[in-house]
Amino acid sequence: MKHSFILTMAAALTASCAGGGRQTYFRDLQADSAIATATPRDIALRPGDKLTVIVNSRDRNLADLFNLTGTGTGHDTGAETTSLVPNTQKYTLDNNGNIDFPVVGTLHVGGISRDSVAKLIKRQLVDRRLLTDAVVNVELANLCVSVLGEVRRPGRVVIDRDRFTIIDALSVAGDLTTNGDRSCILVVRQEGNVRKAYTIDLRSAANLYSSPAYYLSQGDMIYVKPYRAGRGK
């Protein structure tokens, strides 16, 4: 149904997209150009997202009290085994954006970045004098976007950094095919209870870098339409 929604939105937006999909990228970008860009935006965690948390200290035994380890899923946090770190489990944000952290208890991490989660946990450990020299490492787990249509390797693309752009996603997908319409890339995003569609013209650096969809969010769906011969140049 998600794919059908993308195709429907693509058809509806065809008339609003510029023609000439086979032109080069960033045709308005020249040497020493100054292009306005969207405000940099880190991935913000949502209910259902997964992350790993590793706490380190000079006292390894004490630090281990705050690390989820094991081979099963016997925790109320929704933790499950991950291969990123041997015997380390992932936290899953509940419907309220919370995780249940060992010893500390419930922490609200929804709506903040990976780095902010690490700082929050470290502050809790230090302020409560649970681990005064804590070093906290937080990594995103299983967050992805979907890339469909005229790209060389369509499918799910894993988000591997805090600021993940549409250029990152299309690069992992092998770039557009020769039949991909560069003038009208569709990005569909869940925002609250609605899905919002954005279009990006890769021929225009100004359009690309200023778009609200330049920085992607987890769950975004990117659709590259086929180029149609006879459209305007």
Stockholm file with secondary structure:
# STOCKHOLM 1.0

chainA/1-233         MKHSFILTMAAALTASCAGGGRQTYFRDLQADSAIATATPRDIALRPGDKLTVIVNSRDRNLADLFNLTGTGTGHDTGAETTSLVPNTQKYTLDNNGNIDFPVVGTLHVGGISRDSVAKLIKRQLVDRRLLTDAVVNVELANLCVSVLGEVRRPGRVVIDRDRFTIIDALSVAGDLTTNGDRSCILVVRQEGNVRKAYTIDLRSAANLYSSPAYYLSQGDMIYVKPYRAGRGK
#=GR chainA/1-233 SS CHHHHHHHHHHHHGGGSCSCTTSCSCTTCCTTCCCCCCCCCCCCCCTTCEEEEEEECSSHHHHGGGSCBSSSCCSTTCCEEESSSTTEEEEECCTTSEEEETTTEEEECTTSCHHHHHHHHHHHHHHTTSCTTCEEEEEEESCEEEEEESBSSCEEEECCSSSCBHHHHHHHTTCBCTTEEEEEEEEEEEETTEEEEEEECTTCHHHHHHCTTSBCCTTCEEEEEECCTTSCC
#=GC SS_cons         CHHHHHHHHHHHHGGGSCSCTTSCSCTTCCTTCCCCCCCCCCCCCCTTCEEEEEEECSSHHHHGGGSCBSSSCCSTTCCEEESSSTTEEEEECCTTSEEEETTTEEEECTTSCHHHHHHHHHHHHHHTTSCTTCEEEEEEESCEEEEEESBSSCEEEECCSSSCBHHHHHHHTTCBCTTEEEEEEEEEEEETTEEEEEEECTTCHHHHHHCTTSBCCTTCEEEEEECCTTSCC
//
